[in-house]
Amino acid sequence: LTSSGKSMRITWTLGDSSVDVNFSAKGPDRSTVQVEHRKLADAGAVAAQKAYWASGLERLQAWLEAGRK
């Protein structure tokens, strides 16, 4: 789903959890990514997914920044 080319929502499910990822433009050279992972089994699963998403978003940022150089 897109909104005037400024945001996109991707939703998928695996098991009982679900993930929403929102990309929003914050100007010509900036954007934000928000990840919401819901219905995780327990605190251990929450911690593991936080680490997973943080790592993935760091890799995305590095990839995007490398493309600007």
PyMOL Python script that loads the backbone (N, CA, C, O; Angstrom):
from pymol import cmd

cmd.read_pdbstr("""\
ATOM      1  N   LEU A   1       0.859  -1.182   0.000  1.00  0.00           N
ATOM      2  CA  LEU A   1       0.000   0.000   0.000  1.00  0.00           C
ATOM      3  C   LEU A   1       0.887   1.221   0.000  1.00  0.00           C
ATOM      4  O   LEU A   1       1.796   1.313   0.826  1.00  0.00           O
ATOM      5  N   THR A   2       0.658   2.158  -0.893  1.00  0.00           N
ATOM      6  CA  THR A   2       1.435   3.390  -0.917  1.00  0.00           C
ATOM      7  C   THR A   2       0.512   4.579  -0.721  1.00  0.00           C
ATOM      8  O   THR A   2      -0.688   4.507  -0.986  1.00  0.00           O
ATOM      9  N   SER A   3       1.087   5.659  -0.258  1.00  0.00           N
ATOM     10  CA  SER A   3       0.335   6.882  -0.046  1.00  0.00           C
ATOM     11  C   SER A   3       1.077   8.029  -0.711  1.00  0.00           C
ATOM     12  O   SER A   3       2.024   8.568  -0.140  1.00  0.00           O
ATOM     13  N   SER A   4       0.660   8.402  -1.900  1.00  0.00           N
ATOM     14  CA  SER A   4       1.265   9.510  -2.641  1.00  0.00           C
ATOM     15  C   SER A   4       2.768   9.350  -2.804  1.00  0.00           C
ATOM     16  O   SER A   4       3.491  10.346  -2.841  1.00  0.00           O
ATOM     17  N   GLY A   5       3.250   8.123  -2.900  1.00  0.00           N
ATOM     18  CA  GLY A   5       4.669   7.889  -3.068  1.00  0.00           C
ATOM     19  C   GLY A   5       5.504   8.197  -1.850  1.00  0.00           C
ATOM     20  O   GLY A   5       6.733   8.198  -1.934  1.00  0.00           O
ATOM     21  N   LYS A   6       4.872   8.461  -0.712  1.00  0.00           N
ATOM     22  CA  LYS A   6       5.611   8.850   0.485  1.00  0.00           C
ATOM     23  C   LYS A   6       5.735   7.741   1.517  1.00  0.00           C
ATOM     24  O   LYS A   6       6.610   7.799   2.380  1.00  0.00           O
ATOM     25  N   SER A   7       4.894   6.754   1.444  1.00  0.00           N
ATOM     26  CA  SER A   7       4.985   5.680   2.434  1.00  0.00           C
ATOM     27  C   SER A   7       4.506   4.374   1.833  1.00  0.00           C
ATOM     28  O   SER A   7       3.771   4.342   0.845  1.00  0.00           O
ATOM     29  N   MET A   8       4.945   3.309   2.461  1.00  0.00           N
ATOM     30  CA  MET A   8       4.551   1.981   2.013  1.00  0.00           C
ATOM     31  C   MET A   8       4.391   1.116   3.248  1.00  0.00           C
ATOM     32  O   MET A   8       5.196   1.205   4.175  1.00  0.00           O
ATOM     33  N   ARG A   9       3.384   0.298   3.272  1.00  0.00           N
ATOM     34  CA  ARG A   9       3.199  -0.644   4.370  1.00  0.00           C
ATOM     35  C   ARG A   9       3.254  -2.041   3.793  1.00  0.00           C
ATOM     36  O   ARG A   9       2.568  -2.364   2.824  1.00  0.00           O
ATOM     37  N   ILE A  10       4.095  -2.872   4.419  1.00  0.00           N
ATOM     38  CA  ILE A  10       4.210  -4.270   4.035  1.00  0.00           C
ATOM     39  C   ILE A  10       3.772  -5.078   5.239  1.00  0.00           C
ATOM     40  O   ILE A  10       4.297  -4.887   6.336  1.00  0.00           O
ATOM     41  N   THR A  11       2.834  -5.965   5.055  1.00  0.00           N
ATOM     42  CA  THR A  11       2.371  -6.796   6.157  1.00  0.00           C
ATOM     43  C   THR A  11       2.466  -8.257   5.743  1.00  0.00           C
ATOM     44  O   THR A  11       2.018  -8.635   4.660  1.00  0.00           O
ATOM     45  N   TRP A  12       3.054  -9.076   6.615  1.00  0.00           N
ATOM     46  CA  TRP A  12       3.060 -10.510   6.355  1.00  0.00           C
ATOM     47  C   TRP A  12       2.980 -11.242   7.679  1.00  0.00           C
ATOM     48  O   TRP A  12       3.215 -10.659   8.737  1.00  0.00           O
ATOM     49  N   THR A  13       2.658 -12.483   7.618  1.00  0.00           N
ATOM     50  CA  THR A  13       2.549 -13.276   8.837  1.00  0.00           C
ATOM     51  C   THR A  13       3.372 -14.543   8.696  1.00  0.00           C
ATOM     52  O   THR A  13       3.507 -15.099   7.606  1.00  0.00           O
ATOM     53  N   LEU A  14       3.903 -14.978   9.788  1.00  0.00           N
ATOM     54  CA  LEU A  14       4.627 -16.232   9.878  1.00  0.00           C
ATOM     55  C   LEU A  14       4.321 -16.787  11.262  1.00  0.00           C
ATOM     56  O   LEU A  14       4.628 -16.146  12.268  1.00  0.00           O
ATOM     57  N   GLY A  15       3.736 -17.936  11.322  1.00  0.00           N
ATOM     58  CA  GLY A  15       3.309 -18.453  12.612  1.00  0.00           C
ATOM     59  C   GLY A  15       2.203 -17.561  13.148  1.00  0.00           C
ATOM     60  O   GLY A  15       1.295 -17.172  12.414  1.00  0.00           O
ATOM     61  N   ASP A  16       2.286 -17.241  14.433  1.00  0.00           N
ATOM     62  CA  ASP A  16       1.267 -16.394  15.049  1.00  0.00           C
ATOM     63  C   ASP A  16       1.672 -14.933  15.122  1.00  0.00           C
ATOM     64  O   ASP A  16       0.876 -14.102  15.560  1.00  0.00           O
ATOM     65  N   SER A  17       2.894 -14.593  14.702  1.00  0.00           N
ATOM     66  CA  SER A  17       3.324 -13.195  14.767  1.00  0.00           C
ATOM     67  C   SER A  17       3.063 -12.512  13.432  1.00  0.00           C
ATOM     68  O   SER A  17       2.849 -13.166  12.410  1.00  0.00           O
ATOM     69  N   SER A  18       3.085 -11.189  13.464  1.00  0.00           N
ATOM     70  CA  SER A  18       2.934 -10.422  12.226  1.00  0.00           C
ATOM     71  C   SER A  18       3.847  -9.204  12.292  1.00  0.00           C
ATOM     72  O   SER A  18       4.222  -8.747  13.372  1.00  0.00           O
ATOM     73  N   VAL A  19       4.196  -8.692  11.126  1.00  0.00           N
ATOM     74  CA  VAL A  19       5.129  -7.582  11.020  1.00  0.00           C
ATOM     75  C   VAL A  19       4.551  -6.526  10.090  1.00  0.00           C
ATOM     76  O   VAL A  19       4.072  -6.837   8.999  1.00  0.00           O
ATOM     77  N   ASP A  20       4.600  -5.283  10.529  1.00  0.00           N
ATOM     78  CA  ASP A  20       4.288  -4.145   9.668  1.00  0.00           C
ATOM     79  C   ASP A  20       5.563  -3.328   9.537  1.00  0.00           C
ATOM     80  O   ASP A  20       6.230  -3.049  10.533  1.00  0.00           O
ATOM     81  N   VAL A  21       5.903  -2.944   8.307  1.00  0.00           N
ATOM     82  CA  VAL A  21       7.064  -2.104   8.042  1.00  0.00           C
ATOM     83  C   VAL A  21       6.566  -0.882   7.284  1.00  0.00           C
ATOM     84  O   VAL A  21       5.954  -1.008   6.223  1.00  0.00           O
ATOM     85  N   ASN A  22       6.828   0.289   7.826  1.00  0.00           N
ATOM     86  CA  ASN A  22       6.399   1.536   7.201  1.00  0.00           C
ATOM     87  C   ASN A  22       7.615   2.349   6.793  1.00  0.00           C
ATOM     88  O   ASN A  22       8.523   2.562   7.598  1.00  0.00           O
ATOM     89  N   PHE A  23       7.637   2.802   5.552  1.00  0.00           N
ATOM     90  CA  PHE A  23       8.676   3.671   5.023  1.00  0.00           C
ATOM     91  C   PHE A  23       8.019   5.023   4.767  1.00  0.00           C
ATOM     92  O   PHE A  23       7.000   5.097   4.082  1.00  0.00           O
ATOM     93  N   SER A  24       8.592   6.083   5.308  1.00  0.00           N
ATOM     94  CA  SER A  24       8.016   7.414   5.115  1.00  0.00           C
ATOM     95  C   SER A  24       9.094   8.397   4.698  1.00  0.00           C
ATOM     96  O   SER A  24      10.174   8.427   5.289  1.00  0.00           O
ATOM     97  N   ALA A  25       8.809   9.198   3.689  1.00  0.00           N
ATOM     98  CA  ALA A  25       9.730  10.246   3.252  1.00  0.00           C
ATOM     99  C   ALA A  25       9.697  11.380   4.264  1.00  0.00           C
ATOM    100  O   ALA A  25       8.637  11.759   4.763  1.00  0.00           O
ATOM    101  N   LYS A  26      10.871  11.909   4.555  1.00  0.00           N
ATOM    102  CA  LYS A  26      10.995  13.046   5.469  1.00  0.00           C
ATOM    103  C   LYS A  26      11.728  14.186   4.785  1.00  0.00           C
ATOM    104  O   LYS A  26      12.408  14.971   5.444  1.00  0.00           O
ATOM    105  N   GLY A  27      11.599  14.282   3.494  1.00  0.00           N
ATOM    106  CA  GLY A  27      12.281  15.296   2.707  1.00  0.00           C
ATOM    107  C   GLY A  27      12.960  14.631   1.529  1.00  0.00           C
ATOM    108  O   GLY A  27      12.855  13.416   1.362  1.00  0.00           O
ATOM    109  N   PRO A  28      13.661  15.411   0.703  1.00  0.00           N
ATOM    110  CA  PRO A  28      14.259  14.841  -0.501  1.00  0.00           C
ATOM    111  C   PRO A  28      15.382  13.843  -0.224  1.00  0.00           C
ATOM    112  O   PRO A  28      15.625  12.957  -1.043  1.00  0.00           O
ATOM    113  N   ASP A  29      16.062  13.963   0.894  1.00  0.00           N
ATOM    114  CA  ASP A  29      17.205  13.096   1.195  1.00  0.00           C
ATOM    115  C   ASP A  29      17.072  12.344   2.504  1.00  0.00           C
ATOM    116  O   ASP A  29      18.060  11.812   3.011  1.00  0.00           O
ATOM    117  N   ARG A  30      15.873  12.291   3.061  1.00  0.00           N
ATOM    118  CA  ARG A  30      15.695  11.622   4.352  1.00  0.00           C
ATOM    119  C   ARG A  30      14.439  10.774   4.346  1.00  0.00           C
ATOM    120  O   ARG A  30      13.460  11.071   3.661  1.00  0.00           O
ATOM    121  N   SER A  31      14.497   9.726   5.119  1.00  0.00           N
ATOM    122  CA  SER A  31      13.316   8.891   5.296  1.00  0.00           C
ATOM    123  C   SER A  31      13.421   8.174   6.633  1.00  0.00           C
ATOM    124  O   SER A  31      14.486   8.137   7.250  1.00  0.00           O
ATOM    125  N   THR A  32      12.317   7.613   7.067  1.00  0.00           N
ATOM    126  CA  THR A  32      12.300   6.817   8.280  1.00  0.00           C
ATOM    127  C   THR A  32      11.712   5.451   7.957  1.00  0.00           C
ATOM    128  O   THR A  32      10.917   5.294   7.030  1.00  0.00           O
ATOM    129  N   VAL A  33      12.124   4.478   8.742  1.00  0.00           N
ATOM    130  CA  VAL A  33      11.583   3.129   8.646  1.00  0.00           C
ATOM    131  C   VAL A  33      11.110   2.746  10.039  1.00  0.00           C
ATOM    132  O   VAL A  33      11.854   2.880  11.010  1.00  0.00           O
ATOM    133  N   GLN A  34       9.893   2.277  10.136  1.00  0.00           N
ATOM    134  CA  GLN A  34       9.331   1.838  11.402  1.00  0.00           C
ATOM    135  C   GLN A  34       8.927   0.376  11.259  1.00  0.00           C
ATOM    136  O   GLN A  34       8.215   0.009  10.324  1.00  0.00           O
ATOM    137  N   VAL A  35       9.385  -0.453  12.188  1.00  0.00           N
ATOM    138  CA  VAL A  35       9.044  -1.877  12.178  1.00  0.00           C
ATOM    139  C   VAL A  35       8.254  -2.188  13.440  1.00  0.00           C
ATOM    140  O   VAL A  35       8.668  -1.848  14.548  1.00  0.00           O
ATOM    141  N   GLU A  36       7.128  -2.830  13.259  1.00  0.00           N
ATOM    142  CA  GLU A  36       6.316  -3.281  14.386  1.00  0.00           C
ATOM    143  C   GLU A  36       6.085  -4.781  14.228  1.00  0.00           C
ATOM    144  O   GLU A  36       5.419  -5.222  13.292  1.00  0.00           O
ATOM    145  N   HIS A  37       6.638  -5.553  15.149  1.00  0.00           N
ATOM    146  CA  HIS A  37       6.502  -7.012  15.122  1.00  0.00           C
ATOM    147  C   HIS A  37       5.627  -7.396  16.315  1.00  0.00           C
ATOM    148  O   HIS A  37       6.022  -7.216  17.467  1.00  0.00           O
ATOM    149  N   ARG A  38       4.460  -7.914  16.033  1.00  0.00           N
ATOM    150  CA  ARG A  38       3.465  -8.177  17.079  1.00  0.00           C
ATOM    151  C   ARG A  38       3.258  -9.677  17.303  1.00  0.00           C
ATOM    152  O   ARG A  38       3.628 -10.526  16.492  1.00  0.00           O
ATOM    153  N   LYS A  39       2.651  -9.941  18.443  1.00  0.00           N
ATOM    154  CA  LYS A  39       2.218 -11.290  18.830  1.00  0.00           C
ATOM    155  C   LYS A  39       3.387 -12.274  18.943  1.00  0.00           C
ATOM    156  O   LYS A  39       3.287 -13.428  18.526  1.00  0.00           O
ATOM    157  N   LEU A  40       4.494 -11.793  19.515  1.00  0.00           N
ATOM    158  CA  LEU A  40       5.627 -12.685  19.749  1.00  0.00           C
ATOM    159  C   LEU A  40       5.346 -13.531  20.994  1.00  0.00           C
ATOM    160  O   LEU A  40       4.594 -13.122  21.879  1.00  0.00           O
ATOM    161  N   ALA A  41       5.951 -14.692  21.046  1.00  0.00           N
ATOM    162  CA  ALA A  41       5.610 -15.691  22.064  1.00  0.00           C
ATOM    163  C   ALA A  41       5.950 -15.274  23.494  1.00  0.00           C
ATOM    164  O   ALA A  41       5.177 -15.541  24.414  1.00  0.00           O
ATOM    165  N   ASP A  42       7.102 -14.622  23.691  1.00  0.00           N
ATOM    166  CA  ASP A  42       7.522 -14.293  25.053  1.00  0.00           C
ATOM    167  C   ASP A  42       8.614 -13.222  25.017  1.00  0.00           C
ATOM    168  O   ASP A  42       8.998 -12.754  23.945  1.00  0.00           O
ATOM    169  N   ALA A  43       9.109 -12.841  26.190  1.00  0.00           N
ATOM    170  CA  ALA A  43      10.126 -11.790  26.294  1.00  0.00           C
ATOM    171  C   ALA A  43      11.404 -12.168  25.550  1.00  0.00           C
ATOM    172  O   ALA A  43      12.071 -11.298  24.989  1.00  0.00           O
ATOM    173  N   GLY A  44      11.747 -13.436  25.538  1.00  0.00           N
ATOM    174  CA  GLY A  44      12.929 -13.878  24.799  1.00  0.00           C
ATOM    175  C   GLY A  44      12.772 -13.670  23.306  1.00  0.00           C
ATOM    176  O   GLY A  44      13.712 -13.252  22.631  1.00  0.00           O
ATOM    177  N   ALA A  45      11.589 -13.960  22.788  1.00  0.00           N
ATOM    178  CA  ALA A  45      11.317 -13.754  21.366  1.00  0.00           C
ATOM    179  C   ALA A  45      11.336 -12.267  21.028  1.00  0.00           C
ATOM    180  O   ALA A  45      11.815 -11.876  19.963  1.00  0.00           O
ATOM    181  N   VAL A  46      10.818 -11.443  21.930  1.00  0.00           N
ATOM    182  CA  VAL A  46      10.837  -9.992  21.719  1.00  0.00           C
ATOM    183  C   VAL A  46      12.275  -9.498  21.632  1.00  0.00           C
ATOM    184  O   VAL A  46      12.617  -8.746  20.719  1.00  0.00           O
ATOM    185  N   ALA A  47      13.119  -9.913  22.573  1.00  0.00           N
ATOM    186  CA  ALA A  47      14.526  -9.488  22.572  1.00  0.00           C
ATOM    187  C   ALA A  47      15.237  -9.953  21.299  1.00  0.00           C
ATOM    188  O   ALA A  47      16.002  -9.196  20.701  1.00  0.00           O
ATOM    189  N   ALA A  48      14.989 -11.170  20.894  1.00  0.00           N
ATOM    190  CA  ALA A  48      15.632 -11.701  19.687  1.00  0.00           C
ATOM    191  C   ALA A  48      15.201 -10.923  18.441  1.00  0.00           C
ATOM    192  O   ALA A  48      16.029 -10.618  17.583  1.00  0.00           O
ATOM    193  N   GLN A  49      13.919 -10.604  18.341  1.00  0.00           N
ATOM    194  CA  GLN A  49      13.440  -9.870  17.175  1.00  0.00           C
ATOM    195  C   GLN A  49      13.907  -8.416  17.176  1.00  0.00           C
ATOM    196  O   GLN A  49      14.167  -7.854  16.112  1.00  0.00           O
ATOM    197  N   LYS A  50      14.018  -7.799  18.357  1.00  0.00           N
ATOM    198  CA  LYS A  50      14.575  -6.439  18.422  1.00  0.00           C
ATOM    199  C   LYS A  50      15.989  -6.429  17.868  1.00  0.00           C
ATOM    200  O   LYS A  50      16.343  -5.550  17.082  1.00  0.00           O
ATOM    201  N   ALA A  51      16.792  -7.391  18.268  1.00  0.00           N
ATOM    202  CA  ALA A  51      18.170  -7.482  17.776  1.00  0.00           C
ATOM    203  C   ALA A  51      18.180  -7.756  16.273  1.00  0.00           C
ATOM    204  O   ALA A  51      18.977  -7.165  15.544  1.00  0.00           O
ATOM    205  N   TYR A  52      17.317  -8.632  15.810  1.00  0.00           N
ATOM    206  CA  TYR A  52      17.230  -8.972  14.390  1.00  0.00           C
ATOM    207  C   TYR A  52      16.895  -7.734  13.558  1.00  0.00           C
ATOM    208  O   TYR A  52      17.572  -7.442  12.572  1.00  0.00           O
ATOM    209  N   TRP A  53      15.852  -7.008  13.957  1.00  0.00           N
ATOM    210  CA  TRP A  53      15.426  -5.841  13.190  1.00  0.00           C
ATOM    211  C   TRP A  53      16.452  -4.714  13.276  1.00  0.00           C
ATOM    212  O   TRP A  53      16.688  -4.024  12.284  1.00  0.00           O
ATOM    213  N   ALA A  54      17.063  -4.516  14.440  1.00  0.00           N
ATOM    214  CA  ALA A  54      18.089  -3.472  14.569  1.00  0.00           C
ATOM    215  C   ALA A  54      19.243  -3.752  13.617  1.00  0.00           C
ATOM    216  O   ALA A  54      19.726  -2.843  12.942  1.00  0.00           O
ATOM    217  N   SER A  55      19.683  -4.991  13.559  1.00  0.00           N
ATOM    218  CA  SER A  55      20.771  -5.372  12.669  1.00  0.00           C
ATOM    219  C   SER A  55      20.379  -5.170  11.202  1.00  0.00           C
ATOM    220  O   SER A  55      21.163  -4.640  10.415  1.00  0.00           O
ATOM    221  N   GLY A  56      19.192  -5.582  10.847  1.00  0.00           N
ATOM    222  CA  GLY A  56      18.726  -5.427   9.476  1.00  0.00           C
ATOM    223  C   GLY A  56      18.617  -3.969   9.060  1.00  0.00           C
ATOM    224  O   GLY A  56      18.979  -3.609   7.940  1.00  0.00           O
ATOM    225  N   LEU A  57      18.117  -3.128   9.965  1.00  0.00           N
ATOM    226  CA  LEU A  57      17.981  -1.714   9.647  1.00  0.00           C
ATOM    227  C   LEU A  57      19.341  -1.021   9.560  1.00  0.00           C
ATOM    228  O   LEU A  57      19.520  -0.099   8.765  1.00  0.00           O
ATOM    229  N   GLU A  58      20.294  -1.463  10.376  1.00  0.00           N
ATOM    230  CA  GLU A  58      21.657  -0.927  10.279  1.00  0.00           C
ATOM    231  C   GLU A  58      22.275  -1.289   8.928  1.00  0.00           C
ATOM    232  O   GLU A  58      22.939  -0.455   8.312  1.00  0.00           O
ATOM    233  N   ARG A  59      22.070  -2.500   8.470  1.00  0.00           N
ATOM    234  CA  ARG A  59      22.584  -2.914   7.159  1.00  0.00           C
ATOM    235  C   ARG A  59      21.916  -2.121   6.042  1.00  0.00           C
ATOM    236  O   ARG A  59      22.577  -1.723   5.083  1.00  0.00           O
ATOM    237  N   LEU A  60      20.619  -1.890   6.158  1.00  0.00           N
ATOM    238  CA  LEU A  60      19.902  -1.093   5.168  1.00  0.00           C
ATOM    239  C   LEU A  60      20.468   0.325   5.126  1.00  0.00           C
ATOM    240  O   LEU A  60      20.700   0.871   4.047  1.00  0.00           O
ATOM    241  N   GLN A  61      20.689   0.917   6.288  1.00  0.00           N
ATOM    242  CA  GLN A  61      21.229   2.271   6.339  1.00  0.00           C
ATOM    243  C   GLN A  61      22.614   2.325   5.696  1.00  0.00           C
ATOM    244  O   GLN A  61      22.891   3.228   4.907  1.00  0.00           O
ATOM    245  N   ALA A  62      23.475   1.381   6.017  1.00  0.00           N
ATOM    246  CA  ALA A  62      24.818   1.352   5.445  1.00  0.00           C
ATOM    247  C   ALA A  62      24.748   1.197   3.922  1.00  0.00           C
ATOM    248  O   ALA A  62      25.499   1.856   3.204  1.00  0.00           O
ATOM    249  N   TRP A  63      23.872   0.353   3.432  1.00  0.00           N
ATOM    250  CA  TRP A  63      23.718   0.136   1.993  1.00  0.00           C
ATOM    251  C   TRP A  63      23.249   1.408   1.295  1.00  0.00           C
ATOM    252  O   TRP A  63      23.760   1.768   0.235  1.00  0.00           O
ATOM    253  N   LEU A  64      22.274   2.084   1.895  1.00  0.00           N
ATOM    254  CA  LEU A  64      21.758   3.313   1.298  1.00  0.00           C
ATOM    255  C   LEU A  64      22.806   4.421   1.314  1.00  0.00           C
ATOM    256  O   LEU A  64      22.948   5.153   0.335  1.00  0.00           O
ATOM    257  N   GLU A  65      23.536   4.548   2.413  1.00  0.00           N
ATOM    258  CA  GLU A  65      24.570   5.581   2.510  1.00  0.00           C
ATOM    259  C   GLU A  65      25.704   5.310   1.523  1.00  0.00           C
ATOM    260  O   GLU A  65      26.269   6.252   0.967  1.00  0.00           O
ATOM    261  N   ALA A  66      26.040   4.063   1.299  1.00  0.00           N
ATOM    262  CA  ALA A  66      27.113   3.722   0.350  1.00  0.00           C
ATOM    263  C   ALA A  66      26.712   4.111  -1.076  1.00  0.00           C
ATOM    264  O   ALA A  66      27.566   4.467  -1.887  1.00  0.00           O
ATOM    265  N   GLY A  67      25.448   4.043  -1.369  1.00  0.00           N
ATOM    266  CA  GLY A  67      24.961   4.414  -2.689  1.00  0.00           C
ATOM    267  C   GLY A  67      24.991   5.898  -2.956  1.00  0.00           C
ATOM    268  O   GLY A  67      24.937   6.314  -4.114  1.00  0.00           O
ATOM    269  N   ARG A  68      25.074   6.709  -1.919  1.00  0.00           N
ATOM    270  CA  ARG A  68      25.106   8.162  -2.076  1.00  0.00           C
ATOM    271  C   ARG A  68      26.491   8.693  -2.392  1.00  0.00           C
ATOM    272  O   ARG A  68      26.635   9.824  -2.856  1.00  0.00           O
ATOM    273  N   LYS A  69      27.504   7.890  -2.145  1.00  0.00           N
ATOM    274  CA  LYS A  69      28.889   8.362  -2.302  1.00  0.00           C
ATOM    275  C   LYS A  69      29.357   8.253  -3.720  1.00  0.00           C
ATOM    276  O   LYS A  69      30.496   8.608  -4.024  1.00  0.00           O
TER     277      LYS A  69
END
""", "prot")
cmd.dss("prot")
cmd.show_as("cartoon", "prot")
cmd.util.cbc("prot")
cmd.orient("prot")
